[in-house]
Structure formats: C-alpha cells, structure tokens
Amino acid sequence: FFTSMKRAFDIIASVSLLLMLIPLLFILTVIQLLNFGPPLFFSQARAGKNGHSFLIFKYRTMLQGQGSDSERLTHWGKFLRSSSLDELPELWNVLKGEMSLVGPRPLPTVYLGRYNTEQARRHTIRPGITGWAQVNGRNGLSWKKQFELDLWYIDNRSFLLDMKIIGLTIFTVLGRKNINQQGHSTRSEFLGKEE
C-alpha cells in the first residue's frame, strides 16, 4: 500500500511542481542558453531500482571541453548547484517513474560492481531527488555514512518520514551546506567495497 501511495504522491507532486515552476524554468532556460548555449542539460546513466540504468537530467553547470571539474565549473554553475536549481529537471525523471521525490540518491552505473551485498540494497527502491542522507550531511558525508543512512531510510520508510525529509530538504537547500566535499567540485568517487 505504501509503495502505491508513494507513487501516486510522486505523480501529483511532480506534475504540480512542474506546472507551478514553468516561469522559473523558462527564466533558467534562457540564462542557461546565454551562459552555455546548447546542450542545456547534463545527462548521465544512473542506477535506478533493481540496478536498472536510466538517464538523469540536470541543468548543465560546467563548460564543455578539457580540464578538471573545478576549472570547468562556472560562477553560474556554482549558483545552480548551491541553490539546487540544477536538480529541477529531475522532476521529469520522477514523472516517468525512474525516480521518486524521496529515496537514496541515484549514483553512476559504473559503481554497480563496487558495492558489497549490504550497500547494494540501496537499489531495492526507486532513487530520489532528496533523501535521508541528503538532509543529514549531503556531500559532506563519507560514502560509508551515506550508505548507512540510505539503508536506514529503506528499513524505516513511511509516508510521514517522506514528509519530514521533504520539509528538512527546504532548510538544507536554503542553508546551502555540504554542497560539495572539501577539495572536490562535488565529491570523491566511490572506489569500492572497502569504503
């Protein structure tokens, strides 16, 4: 019952948010074109429920070409990341059923072979735009701690917990804390089962 209710909420909320945010999305799209030109979006293969691959969409924050991530990250890109506005296109992933509003953050598919059995449980549910790990440290967390928080959510998920996480997400975004790991434009790569 919870899974059906959660999916219904995801559909209603994502449609409502996309409709309400049309003016903001239009403004962001125009600024994106002025700053970067096409393509507007960053897309990457991420692992969803049961490890199935899907393309996640975000507003692009880096210039194309060679160089490190920190060198290609623009001032506009930093603003998009710090405000989490770059994540808004993921509402389309939610509407398509590839993601949920709340769940473990989807990670690159190249990580799939690096999880131990317990860590791999994060793929038993749909990934989310926000989650328990995001409101408890975001990119400032170690991989070990993130996976612990993801699994705690999976074992304790409920509609009330989802509402709490959505509420806490607002404060997390407004606080602009732990946007990136120290020394990284986002965070370090997950290298394997020992972490």
C-alpha positions as CSV (number, residue, x, y, z in Angstrom):
1,F,0.0,0.0,0.0
2,F,2.8,2.4,0.9
3,T,4.5,1.9,-2.5
4,S,1.3,2.7,-4.4
5,M,0.6,5.7,-2.2
6,K,4.2,7.0,-2.6
7,R,4.0,6.6,-6.4
8,A,0.6,8.5,-6.5
9,F,2.1,11.3,-4.4
10,D,5.2,11.4,-6.7
11,I,3.0,11.9,-9.8
12,I,0.7,14.5,-8.3
13,A,3.6,16.4,-6.7
14,S,5.9,16.3,-9.8
15,V,3.1,17.5,-12.1
16,S,2.1,20.2,-9.7
17,L,5.6,21.4,-9.2
18,L,6.4,21.4,-13.0
19,L,3.3,23.5,-13.7
20,M,4.0,25.9,-10.9
21,L,7.6,26.3,-11.9
22,I,7.1,27.0,-15.6
23,P,8.0,30.7,-15.2
24,L,11.2,29.8,-13.3
25,L,12.1,27.0,-15.7
26,F,11.7,29.4,-18.6
27,I,14.0,32.0,-16.9
28,L,16.6,29.4,-16.0
29,T,16.5,28.0,-19.6
30,V,17.1,31.5,-21.1
31,I,20.0,32.1,-18.7
32,Q,21.4,28.7,-19.5
33,L,21.4,29.5,-23.2
34,L,23.1,32.8,-22.6
35,N,25.8,31.2,-20.4
36,F,26.4,27.9,-22.1
37,G,24.4,27.6,-25.3
38,P,23.3,24.1,-26.2
39,P,23.1,21.5,-24.7
40,L,21.1,22.9,-21.8
41,F,21.2,19.7,-19.8
42,F,23.7,17.4,-18.3
43,S,22.7,13.7,-18.6
44,Q,24.3,10.7,-17.2
45,A,23.5,7.0,-16.8
46,R,22.5,6.3,-13.2
47,A,21.4,3.1,-11.5
48,G,17.7,3.0,-10.5
49,K,15.5,0.4,-8.9
50,N,16.9,-3.1,-9.2
51,G,20.1,-1.5,-10.7
52,H,18.3,-0.7,-14.0
53,S,20.0,2.1,-15.9
54,F,18.3,5.4,-16.7
55,L,19.4,8.8,-17.8
56,I,19.3,11.5,-15.2
57,F,18.8,15.1,-16.3
58,K,20.1,18.3,-14.6
59,Y,20.8,21.8,-15.8
60,R,24.4,21.8,-17.0
61,T,26.8,23.6,-14.6
62,M,30.2,23.1,-16.4
63,L,31.7,24.2,-19.6
64,Q,32.4,21.5,-22.2
65,G,35.9,20.6,-23.1
66,Q,39.1,19.5,-21.3
67,G,40.2,20.5,-17.8
68,S,39.3,19.5,-14.3
69,D,35.7,19.7,-13.0
70,S,36.7,22.7,-10.8
71,E,38.2,24.5,-13.8
72,R,35.1,24.0,-16.0
73,L,32.6,24.9,-13.2
74,T,31.3,28.4,-13.8
75,H,30.0,31.0,-11.4
76,W,26.5,30.4,-12.8
77,G,27.1,26.7,-12.4
78,K,28.1,27.2,-8.7
79,F,24.9,29.2,-8.1
80,L,22.8,26.5,-9.7
81,R,24.4,23.8,-7.5
82,S,24.4,25.8,-4.3
83,S,20.7,26.6,-4.8
84,S,19.9,23.0,-6.0
85,L,18.2,24.6,-9.0
86,D,20.2,22.3,-11.3
87,E,18.2,19.4,-9.9
88,L,14.8,20.7,-11.1
89,P,14.8,18.7,-14.4
90,E,14.8,15.5,-12.3
91,L,11.1,16.1,-11.7
92,W,10.8,14.7,-15.3
93,N,12.6,11.5,-14.1
94,V,10.1,11.3,-11.2
95,L,7.1,11.7,-13.5
96,K,8.5,8.9,-15.8
97,G,8.8,6.6,-12.8
98,E,12.5,6.3,-12.8
99,M,12.9,8.3,-9.6
100,S,10.9,9.3,-6.5
101,L,10.9,12.6,-4.7
102,V,12.4,10.8,-1.7
103,G,14.9,7.9,-1.8
104,P,18.6,7.2,-2.0
105,R,20.4,9.5,-4.5
106,P,21.0,7.7,-7.8
107,L,24.7,7.1,-8.4
108,P,26.5,6.4,-11.6
109,T,26.0,2.9,-13.1
110,V,29.8,2.4,-13.1
111,Y,29.5,2.0,-9.3
112,L,27.3,-1.1,-9.5
113,G,30.1,-3.6,-9.3
114,R,31.7,-1.9,-6.4
115,Y,29.0,-2.3,-3.7
116,N,29.0,-5.1,-1.1
117,T,25.8,-7.0,-0.6
118,E,24.5,-4.7,2.1
119,Q,25.3,-1.5,0.1
120,A,23.6,-2.9,-2.9
121,R,20.3,-2.9,-1.0
122,R,20.0,0.8,-1.9
123,H,18.7,-0.4,-5.2
124,T,15.7,-2.2,-3.8
125,I,13.6,1.0,-4.1
126,R,13.4,3.9,-6.6
127,P,16.2,6.5,-6.1
128,G,15.2,10.0,-5.0
129,I,15.8,13.7,-5.7
130,T,16.3,14.1,-2.0
131,G,16.8,11.6,0.8
132,W,17.7,10.9,4.4
133,A,21.4,11.2,3.6
134,Q,20.9,14.5,1.9
135,V,19.3,16.1,4.9
136,N,21.9,14.6,7.2
137,G,25.1,15.8,5.6
138,R,24.7,15.7,1.8
139,N,28.0,15.6,0.0
140,G,29.9,16.2,3.3
141,L,29.3,12.6,4.3
142,S,31.7,9.8,3.8
143,W,30.5,7.1,1.4
144,K,30.2,4.6,4.4
145,K,27.9,7.0,6.3
146,Q,25.8,7.8,3.2
147,F,25.1,4.1,2.6
148,E,24.3,3.6,6.3
149,L,21.7,6.5,6.1
150,D,20.3,5.2,2.8
151,L,19.8,1.7,4.3
152,W,18.3,3.2,7.4
153,Y,15.7,5.0,5.2
154,I,14.9,1.8,3.3
155,D,14.3,-0.1,6.6
156,N,12.2,2.7,8.2
157,R,10.5,4.4,5.2
158,S,7.0,5.7,5.7
159,F,4.8,8.5,4.3
160,L,5.4,10.6,7.4
161,L,9.2,10.1,7.1
162,D,9.0,11.2,3.5
163,M,7.1,14.4,4.5
164,K,9.7,15.1,7.2
165,I,12.6,14.7,4.7
166,I,10.8,17.0,2.2
167,G,10.5,19.6,4.9
168,L,14.1,19.2,6.0
169,T,15.2,19.5,2.4
170,I,13.9,23.0,2.2
171,F,16.1,24.0,5.2
172,T,19.1,22.1,3.8
173,V,18.8,23.9,0.4
174,L,18.3,27.3,2.0
175,G,21.2,26.7,4.3
176,R,23.4,25.8,1.3
177,K,25.6,23.5,3.4
178,N,27.7,20.5,2.3
179,I,27.1,21.2,-1.4
180,N,30.5,19.7,-2.2
181,Q,33.1,17.6,-0.4
182,Q,36.2,19.5,0.6
183,G,38.7,19.5,-2.2
184,H,36.2,18.4,-4.8
185,S,33.7,20.2,-7.1
186,T,31.1,17.7,-5.9
187,R,32.5,14.7,-4.1
188,S,35.1,12.0,-4.3
189,E,34.5,8.9,-6.5
190,F,33.2,5.8,-4.7
191,L,36.0,3.3,-5.3
192,G,34.8,0.1,-3.8
193,K,33.6,-2.2,-1.2
194,E,36.1,-1.3,1.4
195,E,34.6,2.2,1.9
